[in-house]
Amino acid sequence: MRTTIELSTPVYKRLKSAALDKGLRGFSPIVEEALNEYFQSKLRRKPLADAISAAKGAWSQEDVVEWEREREQAWATWRLLRS
């Protein structure tokens, strides 16, 4: 199916160059591949986003304080090792 899209000049130039590098006459295969990857990545991210939303409020304030304390200790140790 044919359609029209608007691209910025820099993106258009990079897309045209990529098509030439691949020996393509046009850049539809590159656009289609990029869109398929975009849609697949959205599907892969949805379960993670749902899990994060479900975990909201799972940590108590004490959990947060303890995690921050341990993180600060680990960071201090890492900086000492790097010196």
Residue, then its C-alpha position, 0 to 999 in steps of 0.5 A: m500500500r502506498t502512503t505519504i509521510e513527512l520526514s525531516t531533511p536529516v532523517y530523509k537523507r539518512l534513510k536514502s543513504a541507508a537504502l543506497d548502502k543496501g542496494l535498494r531503489g527505494f526505502s520502503p523495506i527499511v521503513e517497514e522493518a523499522l515499523n515492525e521492530y517498533f510495534q514488536s518492541k511495544l508488545r515486549r514492553k507492555p508486560l514490563a509496564d504492567a508489572i511496574s504499574a502493579a508493583k506501585g506501592a509495594w514497598s513500604q517507607e521503611d523498605v525505601v529507606e533501607w534500599e537507599r541506605e544500602r545503595e549509598q553504602a555500595w556507592a561509597t564502596w565502589r568509589l573507594l575501589r575506583s580510587 
